[in-house]
Amino acid sequence: MTTLGRGLNHSRKNFNVKAKKKTLDGNTVILLVATRCINKDELLFDYGVKTGEDGEQID
């Protein structure tokens, strides 16, 4: 099975897509939303987990 996620590469500073958790037709899905025009650019995503000052994960 081929997935679109295999085409994403990591960049902590220069990412051009962000993940957004949404509910569509009663199903929870993750949408990848462009942060800027990415017409022919490689898709870059920050794989890192964000944490607050207390060390707890930020959604």
N, C-alpha and C positions, 0 to 999 in steps of 0.2 A: 504494500500500500504506500503510495506517495502522498506526503502531506506538504502543504504550503509552508509550514514552519521550518522545513528543512532549508528553505531559501533565505532564511534570516541569518544575519551575522551580528556579532556583538560589538557594541561601541558604547562605553559609559558616558562619553562626552559628546559624541557626534550622532546620536541616535536620530532617526527620522520617522519612527513609528512608536506609538505607546499602546499598551494593552488597556482595554476598558472592559470591565465586567458588566454585562447587561443581561436582562431577561427578555427573551423573544419567544412568544407563543408558549409561555410557561416553562421554558428551558433556560437554564443559565448558560451563557456563552461568553467567550472572550473575543472581543473585536480588536483588530489592529487598526489604529487610526493614525493617519499621516500627521506629523507635526509641521510639515512644510511641503512644498511641491517636490515630488520625487519622481518626476517623469521618466528618466532613464537611469536614475541612481540605484545603487545597491540598497536593499532594505537593511537598516541597522536598528537594533533593539538593545536596550540596556537590560541584560539578564539579571542584574543585581537585585537583591531584596532591600527595600528601604526600611530603615529602623529609626525610631525616634531617640531622643536623648536618654530615655529610660531603657533602651535596648529592645523595646517591644516593636513588633512588625507594624508598619503603617500600610493600610490598604490603599 
